[in-house]
């Protein structure tokens, strides 16, 4: 029969402490952790975040909930202010800053005309905006609503109705953008009317 080893009248002797696992090994190539040969299967070393990452996480945790949407709104505001001040409709096509693809190849890139389209939208001239970048004008109301819905939920907890955009719709839009980007560079009518 099994007998417990008793050292006092109170009960059995304390069990020995489990062995301490060996120190974590240094990361492998490319900074990825690799399991130690003595560790149990499935144990992976997790790297400590660096000082900058800890600072950003701490800043995010302490910031008020409206800070991130306000920062994003500030970035959008800077883009709008740049379009308003620079008036891209009056600048030469090769004026700085310019599109590197257009400067080196003469081809319109997928975004060429977007700043001019934004300038015309801000001046309520939708036909001219669509002439410079039709897909930008088409996508702008959806992007604006998505931004407002995200920002108000982050800042105030308001839940606006969400747009249901499926992966197929996103894929279809990207294909349309690719076709538009190719068509606007074709040297035959009516595609030449898409040149910007």
Residue, then its C-alpha position, 0 to 999 in steps of 0.5 A: x500500500x502507498x505510504x506518504x512520507x510524513x515529517x510532522x503530525x500536521x501532514x505530508x512533506x511539501x512537494x519539491x518545486x517544479x524545475x525552472x525552465x532555462x533562460x530564453x534563447x536569443x532570437x534567431x535569424x531576422x529577429x524571429x524567436x526560435x524554440x529552445x531545445x529543452x522547452x516543451x513543444x509549442x513554447x515560443x519566445x515572445x520578444x519584448x517590445x522596444x522602447x518606442x513601441x512601449x512609448x506609443x502604446x502608453x501614449x495611446x492608452x492615456x490619450x482621450x478617445x477623441x485624440x486619434x480621430x482628431x489626428x486623422x481629421x487633422x491629416x485630412x485637413x492638411x491635404x485639403x488645405x494643400x489642395x486649396x492653397x496650391x491650386x493645382x489647376x493653375x500649375x504646370x504638369x511638371x511643377x513640384x511636387x509632381x508624380x514621379x511616374x508621369x515625370x519619368x514616363x509621361x504616363x498618367x499614374x492611377x492617382x494622377x488628377x486626384x488633387x485637381x479633382x479634389x480642388x474642383x470638388x471643394x469648389x462644387x464643380x463636379x463635372x470638372x472633378x470627374x473629368x480629372x479623376x472620375x473614380x476619385x469623385x465616385x469613391x469620395x462620398x463613400x470614403x467620407x461616410x466611412x471616416x465619419x462613422x469611424x470617427x464618431x464611434x471612436x470619439x463619442x461612441x455613436x454607432x452610425x449605420x455601417x456600409x456593407x462593403x464586401x470583399x467582392x465589391x472592393x475587388x471590383x472597384x480595384x479592377x475598375x481602377x486598374x482598367x481606368x488607369x490603363x484606358x487613360x493612357x491609351x493613345x486613341x480616341x475616345x481614351x485621349x479625353x481621359x488625359x490629365 
